[in-house]
């Protein structure tokens, strides 16, 4: 591995509070051990349910009402 590539991995790992070894381990699991494929299948099944979703402003208001608070941006 080129020194620049390793440095990039160090920066990514540092930003995620991981060791380079753990970052590589996670990448291998996601890329080669079908964990990513499993997530894709789950998402496809979820989207196939065709669950109705309200407009964001309606959802935002529902959450705020349920928690009796406003969000940092001033929205309800």
N, C-alpha and C positions, 0 to 999 in steps of 0.2 A: 504494500500500500504506500502510495506517495505521502510524504510528510504533510503536504497541504490537505490531502484527504483526511488523514488522521486528525489534523488540527480542526477540520470542520466537524468531525465526529465528536471531538472533545467539547467544542462549543455547543453543539446540539445537546450532548449529554449533560453538560453543566446547566444549560437552560432548563432541562427537565429534572434536574437534581438526581441524575443517574450516573453510574459509572459507564465508561465506554463499553465494557464487557456486557453490562445489562442492556444497554442500548442496542448492541449487536444481537444479543439473545432475543430481544423483543422483535427486531426486524426479521430475523430468521424465522421465528414462530409465525409472524404475520404473513410472510412471503411464501414459505415453503412447507409449513406444517398444517395447512388447511384451516387455520383459525380464522383467517380473513374470509375464506369461502363460507365458513359456517355463519359468520356475521351477515354476509351478503344474503344467504338463504333466509335467515331470520328476518332481515329487513324486507325482502321480497314478500314473505308471508304476511308481514305486518301491513304492507301497503295493499296487498290483495284483499284485506278485510274491508276496504273502502269505508272506513270510519269517517263520518262527517266532521269537519273541523270548522269552527267559527272563524270569523274575521279576527285579526290580531287585537284590534282595539276592544272587541267584546271579551276575548280571553283575558286580556290585560285587566279589564275592569272586574271580571269574575275573581281573578286571583287576588287583586287588591281588596275587594270586598271580603273575601274569605279570610284574609289576614289583617283586615282593618288597618291598612297602611297605604302610603303612596310610595312610588319608586323614586330613585335619586333624580331622574330627569323630570320629575313633577307629574308624570302621568299617573293615572288612577290605577 
